[in-house]
Amino acid sequence: MKAMPVGEVKTHFSEVLEEVRQGSTVGILYGRAKKPVAMIVPYVEEKVKKRKIGILDGKMTVKFMPDFEMTVEELLAVK
């Protein structure tokens, strides 16, 4: 990983972005002590997995007794 002070990053920002685009990571140093405060890393697009709908379909059943009653307030736990 390459590390650069803020001023140098500002001066050579296009070159820094090109390095990052090619896969490098660049650390940004701040202040007289040149403490690391940030990193510029290559962007990695995440693949979104399709979510399975009905994962329990056919594996379980729900039955309500004929005398089952519930008000909307009870369902929503409003008191």
N, C-alpha and C positions, 0 to 999 in steps of 0.2 A: 504494500500500500504506500502510495506517495502522499506526503503531507505538505501543505503550503499555507503560509500566512494569508490572512484575508486580503491584504493589499495586492499580493501576487495573484490570487485567484481572480480578483476584480480586473487586474491588468490583462490577464491571459485567459479570460473566461471561455472564449471560443475554443482554445486549445485544450483546456480542462474538459470541456464537454466532449470534445472529440476523443480524448483518452477514455472517458467514462463510457462513451458509446462503443468503444472497442473492447470494453470489459474490465477496465481498471477501476479501482476504488481510490478516491482522493479524499484525504482528511483535511479539514480546515482548522488552522491554528489561530488563536486570538490573543491579543495583548502582548505585553513585553515578555511575559513568562512563556508565551506561545503554547498555551494550553489547548488541547484538542476540544473543540466545541461541536463539530458536526462532521458528517461524511457525505460525500456525493457518491452514490452507488448506481450501477446500471439498472434500468427499469426492466423488471421481469413481469411479463403479462401472465396473470394467473388464469389457469383454465378452470372454468366453473363447471363442477360436476352436476349433472342433472340429478335432481332429487326424485327418488322413487315415491310416487304417490300410491297410497293404498298398500303399504308394505305388509300390513296384517290381513289383507284381503284373502278370505278363504281360510284363515287360521284361527279365527275366533268369531263368536256371535254374541250379540247383546239382545237380551229379552227383557221386557218389562211386564210385570204382573198386571193383570187386568184392573186391579184396584189401586195401581200406582197413580198418585196425584202430586203435582208440585206446582206451586205458583211461580210466576216470573220472579217475584221478589226472593223466594227461596232459592231459585236457580242462580240468581245473581248475588246471593248472600247479602241482600239489602235489608237492613233492620232499622 
